[in-house]
């Protein structure tokens, strides 16, 4: 008997046995995975699963037979009539026809300039009663917009030294504040839209070399701010 043949036969039988065990182990592993999946599925919350299914079907537009979905028609909002831009511009231009009033468009916004002689007596911050109708017409224009409003007071370079107004700074500021107060009471214009500032003689339009130039520098400017400062 050939010993080499016996050894080879033993090796073949051992290999066959090892191959069978591997297949059996794979089968057991598959069965275990299958039962784990069954157990996992059995513990799912069926109500949540159905809710999810319904939400998914609704989102995709898939409905069961006999089911329907309600459809609502949203009415378009009625157009709210607001002052047309052209109407506002026309109203602002009409202010130029008022005595002592001038309007100009700037990069910052619309500037309405009032000569101080129609608003105040010399060295006084109280508004003249004769100026009320003019301010009322300006209020009508301002109320048709929603932009911020800044009221600026300006003087010439003639010094003032009184107990109430030690300098032109105090005088110009008090004049601007009084115009703002009139806007809030006679308008009324919302106070949060308004601000007041006094520049004194620091921002003249002309050199203060003639009475005419000084008169132009004494003024109140109402700025309808259409562009915010940086």
C-alpha positions, 0 to 999 in steps of 0.5 A, a space after each residue: 500500500 502506497 503511504 503517500 496515497 493514504 496521506 492524500 486521502 486523509 487530507 481530502 476527507 479532512 478538507 471535505 469536513 471543513 467545507 461542510 462546517 463552513 456552510 453550516 456556520 453560514 446558514 446558522 448566521 443567516 438564520 440568526 440575522 433573519 430572526 433578529 430582523 423579525 424581532 426588530 420589526 415586531 417591536 415597531 410602533 405601528 401607529 407611528 409607522 402608519 402616521 409616517 406612511 400617511 404623511 409621506 403619501 400626502 407629501 407625494 400626492 398619493 392617496 388611497 381610493 376614496 380619500 380626498 384632500 381639501 383645497 382652499 383658494 386664497 383671495 388676493 389682498 386688496 390693493 391698499 391705496 398709498 400716495 403715488 410717488 408722483 403725487 408726493 413729488 408734486 406736493 413737494 414741488 408745490 411747497 416752492 410756491 410758499 413764501 420763504 420756502 425752497 425744496 431741493 433733492 440731495 443724495 441724502 434725501 429731500 431738503 425743505 429750507 425755510 428762511 428764519 424770517 418767516 419762522 422767528 423774530 431775531 434772537 428768538 426761538 418761539 415760532 411766529 403764528 404767521 408761520 403755522 399755515 406754512 408748517 401745516 402744509 409741510 406737515 401734509 407732505 411729511 405725513 404722506 411718507 414714512 421716512 425719518 425726518 431731521 430738523 436742522 437749525 442754522 444761524 449766521 455768524 453774528 454772536 448772541 449772548 443772552 441768559 437763555 442763549 449763550 451762543 448760536 449753538 443754543 439758539 439754533 438747537 432751540 429753534 429746531 426743537 420747537 419745529 419738531 414739537 409743532 410737528 408732533 402736536 399739530 400733525 401729529 407726526 410720530 415722534 420716532 420719525 423726528 430728530 432735531 439738531 442745531 448747527 449754529 453758524 458752522 454750516 453756512 450756505 454763503 459767506 457771511 459778508 453781506 446782509 443778504 448772505 447772512 439772511 440766507 444762512 439763517 434758516 431751518 432745514 427739514 430733511 426727509 431722509 430717504 437714504 440712511 447714513 453710513 
